[in-house]
Amino acid sequence: MLLANMSVARIVANAFPERALLRRHPPPDERKIGDLVQMAEDLVSSIGPVLRLCLFVLVFLQSDCAVFPAV
């Protein structure tokens, strides 16, 4: 999304150099990025086993090995 916004901004600035009103964001806060990365790593490590189990169940259900009793 950011790349798309930058591309459009470049086109607008080139097409209307005297009228283009473009917003410039400050660089990201490195501490906040580090906090976000740590939080994502913690989340992945805590739900990783659950995701692996879900994937196993989905693969099993799509395989020919899945046998269900007749109702």
N, C-alpha and C positions, 0 to 999 in steps of 0.2 A: 504494500500500500504506500509506503514511504517513497519507493522508487517511482510509482505512478504519479504521486503528488509532485515530486521533483521534476519529472518529465513535463508535466502540464505547466508547471511554473516557468520552466525554461521556454516553452513555446509561447506562453502568454507574455513573458518579458521580452522576447525577441519580436513578437508581433506588435506590441504596444509599449515600447521602451519608455515613453514619457508618462504613460497612464497606469502602468501595471503597479498595483499595490500588493506586495508580497510580504508574507510574514516569515521571519527568520527565527527559528528556535535556538535556544542556547544548547551547548553540548550536554549530553546526559551526565548525570551525577554518578560518578564511579562507585561511590559507596552504595547507592540505591541499586545499581546494577549487580554489585556483589551480593547484596541482600536478596535480590530476586533470584539469582543463580543458586544461592544456598537454599532458599525456600523450595525451588523446583527440585533440587537434588534430594532434599528431605522428603518431599512428596513422592517422588519416584521410588525412593528406597522403601517407603512405607506401603505403597500400593502395588509395588512391583510383583510380589507373590500373587496377589489377587488378580492382576492383569494376566499373569502367566496362566493361572487356573482358568480364567475366562477364555483365553485363547485356546487352551487345551480342549475345553468343553465344546467350543465352536467347531474346532477341527474334527473332534470325535463325532459330533452330530452330523457333520457333512460327509463323513466317511461311510463306507459300506459296512463298517463294523457296528454301527449303531442299530441295535435291535430293541424294539419296544414291544411289550406284551399287548396282545389284542384286547380291546376293551369290549 
